[in-house]
């Protein structure tokens, strides 16, 4: 079945219904329990006034605390903002107050036993740190031991490696070895502790990874299925389309998923990433694939719009590519993004392909106050609430000074 050719008619509602019916027809006989994964950035507490208590933990199975840093001199991991991480007074979301987002997340874990919280190490712009540390066996060993110490001190359920990106066969080998050592260390504590990676969608970058070797050590992959087009592009484009050419290039989510499957990863270990933000372009019309100039954003980052501040102007939906876009003719602002229709169709695609679930970057962008507009709530509703229900860890942190003070 070629999904990309479905739903090109003029009646949007009929097209979407037709696509959903096809996806329902292709569902496996046995229901798949899906993960819902959300990245929470520690800088959200500042300008965005977004705290752990604001995350919809009732429908979130896995949360990734971003980011834990790397000391390239010693190789050890470190906090990137100790005030936000450990000291900032805040409402815990469970009654009472705590200091720091990390403690707030631990209290949420106590109340919501199905919520697993992983520490995400690295992030965009830290490739040079990984290159430095992983090329030195002594520093790599320090990275591994300190990562596990951090997990036990601060109450995490897993480690997520966000190396963007290994750029050579040698670096891919180093990533394999890093994950081998981390898996070995985690298993000495509990074989239920999670090890994951944030993985690229671009074939050029993904093909540099030794996917099969990496996969043997992972619980699942968070595929970063967004940023296909943006300020760096030649023409306007969808930045998280499910199918087909996005207007600027041929990258799309369905092909990305198939690339990892073809490389030997079981579909159930692949989590489809989705954006809680839009990419903007200043263009003469709402057409995809035309020249543009740099678009303004809703915050301090040019070309980025928080999803909860969209649409701007008139919203439309491309049923063939599965992407929303809006256009404000007064400012010539074109923005491409996921909306509730995207979330529902992608949820059905996840089910039809037996994938591991959905992931969002980042938690502060969604509009949780409006469930009919929220991306995660629409996604989960389309899954019929079939979420993975493994318990988190509470009993392995007895030596933690931070959690037991």
Secondary structure, 3 states (H helix, E strand, C coil): CCHHHCCCCCCHHHHHHHHHHHHHHCCCCCCCCEEEEEEEEHHHHCCCCCCHHHCCHHHCCEEEEEEEEECCCCCCEECCCHHHHHHCEEECCCCCEEECHHHHHHHHHHHCCCCEEEEEEECCCCHHHHHHHHCCHHHHHHHHHHHHHHHHHHCCCEEEEECCCCCCHHHHHHHHHHHHHHHHHHHCCCCCCEEEEEECCCHHHHCCCCHHHHHCCCCEEEECCCCCCCCCCCCCCCCCCCCCCCCCCCCCHHHHHHHHHHCCCCHHHEEEEEECEEEEEECCCCCCCCCCEECCCCCCCCCEEEHHHCCCCEEEEECCCCEEEEEECCCCEEEEECCHHHHHHHHHHHHHHCCCEEEEECHHHCCCCCCCCCHHHHHHHHCCCCECCCCCCCCCCCCCHHHHC
